[in-house]
């Protein structure tokens, strides 16, 4: 197959021309396994753009549901692509065709992780219904190592997918390679809706990372005042909690070290309220 032939089907896919794709497959069925400049096959390219008519034509032509990713772990599968882009019809068609819902690529991302991080609720729900597990973790060496779909939802402020994962029974205490769990991540990123949902689901506000930080330390250091207030209401005594690192810093000292002076002042008021035995709503709003 020469280069011109190989590009024909990908051009038709990019043009959204389903009839051209069908005609090419009839004339040159071998193009179902062609590779583009990114080494992806037509099914993966189609899942990325979300054209269900073209995707069904490729599946009918016996396209590999893994899109060639089973031979190259660095490649995202068609299901990864459809899930990340929110193409529900393509996700459902790929699942029905037998695409593995636990497929991994690169740093260990699954289609469920892709949909969670991108906030693609309908796709995430379809994957959960197909049996996708919630406890798989990223395997990269770096800041995302060990993260689950739940933690990824918090990192990207995706409350809808977080809520669905909680309903599916995702572990609220699962932590990444540094011991940070979803509650730490929501606090650090200032997503008070995710934080509130995690607390209602039973996440422990006293849980510590490997360096001794509780979620309140994370919220304080990032200046996330609303999250600080939520955490204080949930566990007032933790306003005085110290880490095992940074010479035993309290949340207020964390805020000061990060030049978060407004949050530090609010925490000082919370400390005083707690010491006076009045750790209620009024002090939390201070």
BAMARLUM-836704 format. One record per residue (C-alpha): z, y, x. Coordinates in steps of 0.05 Angstrom, whole numbers. Each point is the difference from the previous one (the first is absolute). Layout:
{node {Z,Y,X}}
...
//
This chain:
{node {0,0,0}}
{node {-20,66,32}}
{node {42,63,-2}}
{node {-42,32,-55}}
{node {11,-60,-45}}
{node {75,1,13}}
{node {7,73,-19}}
{node {-39,-7,-65}}
{node {56,-31,-40}}
{node {53,48,28}}
{node {-44,60,-17}}
{node {-7,-26,-72}}
{node {76,-9,-3}}
{node {13,71,24}}
{node {-51,26,-49}}
{node {35,-38,-56}}
{node {-66,-34,-18}}
{node {21,-66,-32}}
{node {-72,-19,-18}}
{node {-22,9,72}}
{node {58,-44,24}}
{node {-20,-54,-49}}
{node {-73,4,20}}
{node {18,-5,74}}
{node {44,-60,-12}}
{node {-56,-35,-37}}
{node {-52,14,54}}
{node {46,-9,60}}
{node {62,-39,-21}}
{node {24,-3,72}}
{node {18,74,-5}}
{node {62,-19,-39}}
{node {31,-14,69}}
{node {-31,60,37}}
{node {45,45,43}}
{node {-2,75,3}}
{node {18,45,59}}
{node {74,-11,-16}}
{node {-11,-76,0}}
{node {17,-4,-74}}
{node {-39,-41,-49}}
{node {-33,25,-64}}
{node {58,-24,-45}}
{node {50,41,40}}
{node {-44,62,-2}}
{node {-9,-9,-75}}
{node {75,-9,-12}}
{node {12,64,39}}
{node {-46,41,-46}}
{node {24,-37,-62}}
{node {-66,-18,-33}}
{node {17,-60,-43}}
{node {-72,-15,-19}}
{node {-20,-7,73}}
{node {63,-38,17}}
{node {-14,-51,-55}}
{node {-71,-8,24}}
{node {24,-14,71}}
{node {52,-50,-26}}
{node {-54,-35,-40}}
{node {-40,-5,65}}
{node {58,-38,31}}
{node {27,57,42}}
{node {60,-18,42}}
{node {60,27,-39}}
{node {35,16,65}}
{node {-60,44,20}}
{node {0,-34,67}}
{node {72,22,14}}
{node {22,-73,4}}
{node {-39,-4,66}}
{node {25,67,25}}
{node {73,18,-14}}
{node {-13,73,20}}
{node {-45,8,-61}}
{node {25,21,-69}}
{node {-20,-48,-55}}
{node {-37,24,-62}}
{node {65,-8,-38}}
{node {36,46,49}}
{node {-54,52,-10}}
{node {-2,-3,-76}}
{node {76,1,-4}}
{node {6,61,46}}
{node {-53,39,-38}}
{node {26,-17,-69}}
{node {-61,-38,-24}}
{node {35,-44,-52}}
{node {-62,-35,-27}}
{node {-20,-21,70}}
{node {71,-23,16}}
{node {1,-43,-63}}
{node {-69,-29,14}}
{node {18,-17,72}}
{node {65,-33,-21}}
{node {-38,-40,-53}}
{node {-50,-21,54}}
{node {57,-27,43}}
{node {13,56,49}}
{node {66,-14,35}}
{node {52,50,-25}}
{node {43,-10,62}}
{node {-57,14,49}}
{node {21,41,61}}
{node {-39,43,48}}
{node {14,39,63}}
{node {74,18,-2}}
{node {16,-50,-54}}
{node {-16,42,-61}}
{node {-10,-38,-64}}
{node {-40,25,-61}}
{node {67,13,-35}}
{node {23,45,58}}
{node {-66,38,-5}}
{node {8,12,-74}}
{node {74,19,8}}
{node {-13,50,55}}
{node {-58,31,-37}}
{node {36,4,-67}}
{node {-51,-45,-35}}
{node {46,-25,-56}}
{node {-50,-39,-41}}
{node {-26,-37,61}}
{node {71,-15,23}}
{node {18,-28,-67}}
{node {-63,-44,0}}
{node {19,-27,69}}
{node {72,-14,-21}}
{node {-26,-36,-62}}
{node {-44,-43,46}}
{node {61,-20,41}}
{node {1,49,57}}
{node {68,0,34}}
{node {41,63,11}}
{node {35,-19,65}}
{node {-58,-2,50}}
{node {11,49,57}}
{node {-45,41,46}}
{node {-5,-33,68}}
{node {-21,60,41}}
{node {40,23,60}}
{node {18,71,-19}}
{node {33,41,-54}}
{node {-28,-42,-57}}
{node {21,-67,30}}
{node {38,-43,-50}}
{node {-14,44,-60}}
{node {-9,-33,-68}}
{node {-42,25,-58}}
{node {63,32,-29}}
{node {14,39,63}}
{node {-73,21,4}}
{node {4,27,-71}}
{node {58,44,21}}
{node {-34,22,64}}
{node {-59,25,-40}}
{node {40,26,-60}}
{node {-30,-49,-49}}
{node {52,-6,-55}}
{node {-44,-38,-49}}
{node {-13,-57,47}}
{node {72,0,24}}
{node {24,-8,-72}}
{node {-48,-58,-12}}
{node {24,-34,64}}
{node {72,8,-20}}
{node {-15,-30,-68}}
{node {-34,-58,37}}
{node {65,-13,38}}
{node {-17,31,68}}
{node {59,-1,48}}
{node {31,70,1}}
{node {38,-15,64}}
{node {-60,-26,41}}
{node {-4,40,64}}
{node {-52,16,53}}
{node {6,-18,74}}
{node {48,59,11}}
{node {45,-18,-59}}
{node {-25,54,-46}}
{node {-8,-22,-72}}
{node {-35,31,-60}}
{node {60,45,-15}}
{node {-2,30,70}}
{node {-75,11,-7}}
{node {5,34,-68}}
{node {57,44,24}}
{node {-37,21,63}}
{node {-64,15,-37}}
{node {35,39,-55}}
{node {-23,-43,-58}}
{node {58,7,-47}}
{node {-34,-40,-56}}
{node {-8,-60,46}}
{node {71,10,25}}
{node {29,2,-70}}
{node {-38,-62,-21}}
{node {24,-38,62}}
{node {73,20,-14}}
{node {-6,-23,-72}}
{node {-30,-66,25}}
{node {62,-11,43}}
{node {-20,25,68}}
{node {62,12,42}}
{node {7,73,23}}
{node {46,-23,56}}
{node {-53,-45,32}}
{node {-9,15,74}}
{node {-60,-1,46}}
{node {4,-30,69}}
{node {23,68,28}}
{node {53,7,-53}}
{node {-33,49,-48}}
{node {11,-4,-74}}
{node {-51,31,-48}}
{node {42,63,-5}}
{node {-9,12,75}}
{node {-76,-7,-9}}
{node {-2,49,-59}}
{node {44,50,37}}
{node {-41,0,64}}
{node {-65,11,-39}}
{node {29,55,-44}}
{node {-9,-39,-64}}
{node {52,35,-43}}
{node {-14,-33,-66}}
{node {6,-69,33}}
{node {65,22,33}}
{node {27,19,-69}}
{node {-21,-67,-30}}
{node {32,-40,55}}
{node {64,41,-3}}
{node {5,-13,-75}}
{node {-10,-75,12}}
{node {52,-6,56}}
{node {40,63,14}}
{node {41,-31,56}}
{node {-62,-9,42}}
{node {-4,75,11}}
{node {48,-12,58}}
{node {-34,-63,27}}
{node {-14,-1,74}}
{node {-54,-37,38}}
{node {12,-44,59}}
{node {-51,42,37}}
{node {-7,74,15}}
{node {75,3,16}}
{node {18,-21,-70}}
{node {-35,54,-39}}
{node {15,14,-73}}
{node {-57,18,-47}}
{node {18,74,6}}
{node {-4,-5,76}}
{node {-67,-34,-7}}
{node {-24,58,-41}}
{node {25,51,50}}
{node {-32,-36,58}}
{node {-66,3,-38}}
{node {9,75,-17}}
{node {5,-17,-74}}
{node {52,54,-12}}
{node {-6,4,-76}}
{node {12,-75,-5}}
{node {57,5,50}}
{node {34,53,-43}}
{node {-8,-43,-62}}
{node {30,-59,36}}
{node {59,41,24}}
{node {15,18,-73}}
{node {-6,-74,-18}}
{node {47,-19,56}}
{node {52,50,-25}}
{node {-8,-23,-72}}
{node {10,-72,21}}
{node {61,16,42}}
{node {29,38,-59}}
{node {-13,-59,-44}}
{node {-53,34,-42}}
{node {-66,-32,22}}
{node {-36,15,-65}}
{node {-64,30,-25}}
{node {21,72,13}}
{node {11,-12,74}}
{node {-65,-40,6}}
{node {-38,58,-27}}
{node {32,48,51}}
//
